[in-house]
Amino acid sequence: MRLCACMGASLDIIEPCGFLWNERKIRQSAMDYYDKITITRHNSWDDFMTEYSGKRRIILMSTKAAVPYTDLSFESSDILLAGSESSGVPENVHESVDKRIFIPMKHDLRSLNIVNATSMILGEAIRQTEL
């Protein structure tokens, strides 16, 4: 939430998500950033796709992708999609997104945490679309 607030990005939460949505606890952990972002909650992947599919590109950030994020030409309307930090996204999500990108890393390491990875990719997307 802090990343979205600071970078001017909205946040979509697709249920079921990896944590219990308790607004009081979410507000507490997000501190004063909660009221600075637009949060949209979707009851399911299908609801999310109904809202955005064909209207905006959905870009999955995944260690299983073949295209480095630096090789993608971002568009200002792109949606960056992150899955569960421990398990990623289901196969049907991999199959239904518009693009899949990854962060090149040393071969003997698994992944960055989700906020660090999203920060890098969001920064590149903003660099490309707002300069």
C-alpha positions in Angstrom: 0.0 0.0 0.0 2.8 2.4 0.8 4.4 1.7 -2.6 1.1 2.4 -4.4 0.5 5.6 -2.4 4.0 6.9 -3.0 4.0 6.1 -6.7 0.5 7.2 -7.4 -0.7 3.7 -8.4 -4.1 2.2 -7.5 -4.3 -1.2 -5.8 -6.6 -4.1 -6.8 -7.0 -7.0 -4.4 -8.3 -10.2 -5.9 -9.9 -12.6 -3.5 -9.1 -15.0 -2.1 -5.9 -13.2 -1.2 -3.1 -14.5 1.0 -4.3 -12.6 4.0 -7.5 -12.0 5.9 -9.0 -8.7 5.0 -9.7 -6.9 8.2 -10.0 -3.1 7.5 -9.0 -2.0 11.0 -5.8 -4.1 10.9 -5.1 -3.1 7.3 -5.5 0.6 8.1 -3.2 0.1 11.1 -0.5 -1.6 9.2 -0.8 0.8 6.2 -0.5 3.8 8.6 -1.4 7.1 7.0 -1.0 5.6 3.5 -4.3 3.8 3.4 -6.4 7.0 2.7 -3.9 8.0 0.0 -4.6 5.2 -2.5 -7.6 3.8 -4.4 -8.2 0.2 -3.4 -10.6 -2.0 -5.5 -11.5 -5.4 -4.2 -12.6 -8.2 -6.6 -14.4 -11.3 -5.3 -12.6 -13.5 -7.8 -10.2 -13.7 -10.7 -13.3 -13.9 -13.0 -14.6 -10.7 -11.6 -11.2 -9.0 -12.1 -11.1 -10.2 -15.7 -14.6 -9.1 -16.4 -13.6 -5.6 -15.4 -10.2 -5.3 -17.1 -9.8 -8.0 -19.8 -9.6 -6.4 -23.3 -9.5 -2.9 -21.8 -6.1 -2.8 -20.3 -3.0 -5.1 -20.6 -2.5 -7.4 -17.6 1.2 -7.9 -17.1 2.1 -10.8 -14.8 5.4 -10.5 -12.8 6.6 -14.0 -12.5 9.8 -16.0 -12.0 8.4 -18.4 -14.6 8.2 -15.8 -17.4 10.6 -15.7 -20.4 10.7 -11.9 -21.1 12.9 -9.6 -18.9 10.9 -6.6 -17.6 13.5 -4.3 -19.2 12.6 -5.7 -22.7 8.9 -4.8 -22.4 7.5 -1.5 -23.7 5.1 -0.5 -21.0 1.9 1.5 -21.6 0.4 3.9 -19.0 -2.7 1.8 -18.7 -0.9 -1.5 -17.9 -1.8 -3.5 -14.8 1.1 -5.1 -13.0 -0.1 -8.3 -11.5 1.7 -10.0 -8.6 0.8 -13.4 -7.1 1.4 -15.0 -3.8 5.0 -14.6 -2.7 5.3 -18.2 -1.8 3.3 -19.9 -4.6 2.8 -17.4 -7.4 -0.5 -17.6 -9.4 -2.5 -20.5 -10.6 -1.9 -21.9 -14.1 -5.2 -20.4 -15.4 -3.9 -16.9 -14.5 -0.6 -17.5 -16.3 -2.6 -18.5 -19.4 -5.0 -15.6 -19.3 -2.7 -12.6 -18.9 -1.5 -10.5 -21.8 2.2 -10.5 -21.0 4.6 -12.2 -18.5 7.8 -10.6 -17.3 10.6 -11.5 -14.9 13.6 -9.8 -13.2 16.9 -11.3 -14.3 18.8 -12.5 -11.2 21.7 -14.7 -10.3 21.0 -18.3 -11.2 21.4 -19.8 -7.8 18.7 -17.6 -6.1 14.9 -18.0 -6.2 13.4 -14.5 -6.1 13.1 -11.1 -4.5 10.3 -10.3 -2.1 7.2 -9.0 -3.8 7.5 -5.3 -2.8 11.1 -5.1 -4.0 10.3 -6.8 -7.3 7.2 -4.7 -7.8 9.1 -1.5 -7.0 11.7 -2.2 -9.7 9.1 -3.0 -12.4 6.8 -0.2 -11.4 9.7 2.2 -11.5 10.6 1.1 -15.0 7.0 1.3 -16.2 6.7 4.9 -14.8 10.1 5.8 -16.4 8.9 4.7 -19.8 5.4 6.2 -19.7 5.8 9.5 -17.8 9.1 10.9 -19.2 
